[in-house]
Amino acid sequence: MRYFILYCLSMTLLMGCGNDDEGLLSSPVFELKDEIAQNLDIEDDGEISITNLQVPLPVQITGVGMEQQYVAEAVLSGGKVVDVTRYDTLTWESSDASIAIINSSGLATALSPGIVTVTASGMDEGQAVARQPLWMCGIPLL
């Protein structure tokens, strides 16, 4: 009898899990402006509006095996510029990982000769903020 009651209770709990409601399993999207608000100690992230994402660095020519540190800045509606280079909500990408790779901190490494586009992107209000392409030309060291 004890096993039957335990079985019935277990089945009741399992049936409650199958309603396709993912509310408890999914977490809200943490956006770039949320992380900026957290780091600037602003309680209401509604006060923050990102007008641009910029990577203030000219075209870089570097040798194979060399590294280049990129910096990403979010320009807020009030004109304030915030360094977001190492924010978890910022994504760095290389258009061709055989030419250059870039890590989550914006450090790019040239692997072979060629031209690659490096972009920094983030989300604001569920939309991708402007991507800033950068060109890296890997030149072999002699």
C-alpha positions in Angstrom: 0.0 0.0 0.0 2.9 2.4 0.8 4.4 1.9 -2.6 1.0 2.5 -4.3 0.6 5.8 -2.5 4.2 6.8 -3.3 3.6 5.8 -7.0 0.4 7.9 -7.1 2.1 11.0 -5.6 5.0 10.6 -8.0 2.7 10.4 -11.0 0.8 13.5 -9.8 4.0 15.4 -9.6 5.1 14.2 -13.0 1.8 15.1 -14.7 2.2 18.7 -13.4 5.5 19.0 -15.2 4.1 18.3 -18.7 2.2 21.4 -19.4 4.8 22.9 -21.9 5.1 25.9 -19.6 8.7 26.9 -19.8 8.3 29.9 -17.5 10.3 28.4 -14.7 13.0 27.0 -17.0 13.8 30.0 -19.1 15.5 33.1 -17.8 14.8 36.6 -19.0 17.1 38.0 -21.6 19.9 39.9 -20.0 20.7 42.8 -22.4 23.6 45.1 -22.8 21.7 48.0 -21.2 20.9 45.8 -18.2 24.6 45.1 -17.6 25.4 48.8 -18.1 22.7 49.8 -15.5 24.1 47.2 -13.1 27.7 48.5 -13.5 26.7 52.2 -13.2 24.4 51.4 -10.2 21.3 52.7 -12.0 18.2 51.0 -10.5 15.9 51.5 -13.6 17.4 50.4 -16.8 14.6 52.3 -18.6 16.8 55.4 -18.0 19.4 53.9 -20.4 19.1 54.0 -24.1 22.0 52.9 -26.3 22.3 55.0 -29.4 25.4 53.4 -30.9 27.9 50.6 -30.3 31.3 51.7 -31.5 34.8 50.2 -31.7 37.1 53.2 -31.9 40.1 51.7 -33.7 41.3 52.2 -37.2 42.1 49.5 -39.7 44.8 47.3 -38.1 47.5 45.5 -40.0 49.2 42.8 -37.9 51.5 39.9 -38.5 50.6 36.2 -38.2 50.6 35.2 -34.5 50.3 38.8 -33.3 47.4 40.0 -31.1 45.3 43.1 -31.2 43.1 44.2 -28.3 39.8 45.8 -29.4 37.7 48.0 -27.3 33.9 48.3 -27.6 32.0 51.4 -26.3 28.3 51.9 -25.9 27.1 55.5 -26.6 24.1 56.3 -24.4 21.3 58.7 -25.3 22.7 61.4 -22.9 26.1 61.2 -24.7 27.9 59.2 -22.0 30.3 56.6 -23.4 30.7 53.4 -21.5 33.4 50.8 -22.1 31.6 47.5 -22.6 34.5 45.5 -24.0 34.4 42.8 -21.3 30.6 42.7 -20.7 29.1 39.2 -20.7 26.3 40.5 -22.9 28.6 41.7 -25.7 29.6 39.2 -28.4 32.8 39.3 -30.4 32.9 37.5 -33.8 35.4 36.9 -36.5 34.1 36.4 -40.1 36.8 33.8 -40.8 38.3 31.8 -37.9 41.0 30.4 -40.2 42.4 34.0 -40.6 41.8 35.5 -37.1 40.1 34.5 -33.9 38.7 36.8 -31.2 38.0 35.9 -27.6 35.2 37.1 -25.4 37.4 40.0 -24.1 38.0 41.5 -27.5 41.5 40.1 -28.0 42.1 39.1 -31.6 44.9 36.8 -32.9 46.0 36.7 -36.5 46.4 33.1 -37.7 47.1 33.4 -41.4 47.3 36.1 -44.1 44.0 37.5 -45.3 41.3 40.0 -44.5 38.7 39.3 -41.8 35.8 41.3 -40.4 35.7 41.5 -36.6 32.4 42.6 -35.1 31.1 43.5 -31.6 27.4 43.1 -31.0 24.9 43.2 -28.2 21.2 43.3 -27.6 19.0 46.3 -26.7 15.3 45.9 -26.3 15.5 42.5 -28.0 17.2 43.9 -31.1 20.8 43.7 -32.0 22.6 47.1 -31.6 24.7 48.3 -34.4 27.6 46.1 -35.4 30.9 47.7 -36.1 33.1 45.9 -38.7 36.8 46.0 -38.3 39.4 44.8 -40.8 42.5 42.8 -39.9 45.1 41.8 -42.4 47.4 39.0 -41.3 50.8 39.5 -42.8 53.4 36.7 -42.2 56.4 37.8 -40.1 59.7 37.4 -42.0 
